[in-house]
Amino acid sequence: MNITVDHNSPIPLHVQLEEQLRELCELSKYKNGALFPQEVSLAKRLGISRNTVRAAIDKLVYDGLLVRKRGVGTKVIEKKMRTTKLGAWMSFTKEMKEQGIEVQTFDALTITEPANTEIANALGIRKGTKVVKLTRVRGYNDEYIVIFNSWFHPRIEIKAEEDFSIPLYSILEKKYDTIPFRSSEKITAILATEKIAEILQVETNSPLLKRQRIVTDPGDRVFEYAVIYYRGDRFTYSIEIERGTK
């Protein structure tokens, strides 16, 4: 496939390139694992800046078509990279990194509040017990994609001064000797309330995925209850289930 751009066209150069790279993604050569042309090579060949090439490729990474691997190159994402096997739960940061996406943390706030009935039942504590709540707003490409609300068992006194741009479970393991082992989850389709819509910068009643998570350590002790809201237009949750032998 011969990639060209028209420097005299009113269509921005990165848009012209993006559309052709989308077609490139469909070629069997790249579907079978061949590396995409390098940014520097494309820029020189087309007489455009490397930033223009990067903008086109960034859009395809954002759309889930390409993945960047440091020290390797850019490749078309295989379908299996977009699935989550049951029993293979991992952190949001790691899930995104596997797709070549660098997660941004836009806001992080910790408060102490009394546990309501829902939180108390999830953490296995008495209603009204003081717990730490951590709220993080995260995303990528400067877009707000997801709100994480986490409540921690009282034995974990997570501090407000932590650097929450670091993956939460790395902080818990290294500083609080708490290792995530199992996650029990429930996922529901909901509509965005006015408050959530404002945070995620979407319209009220926009579709969301609500993910409720109870996380336990290797001793089967609950240490976190999380309620997570994902933008429905930016996140797909899928699972791969293998048929049993019985």
Buried (B, 14 or more C-beta within 10 A) or exposed (E): EEBEBEEEEEEEBBBBBBEBBBEBBEEEEBBEEEEBBEBEEBBEEBEBEBEBBBBBBBBBBBEBBBBBEEEEBBBBBEEEBBBBEEEEBBBBBEBBBBBBBEBBBBEBEBEEEEBEEEBBEBBEBEEEEEBBBBBBBBBBEEEBBBBBBBBBBBEBEBEEEBEBEEBBBEBBBEEBEBEBBEBEEEEEEEBBEEEBBEBBEBEEEBEBBBBBBBBBBEEEEBBBBBBBBBBBEBBEEEEEEEEEEE
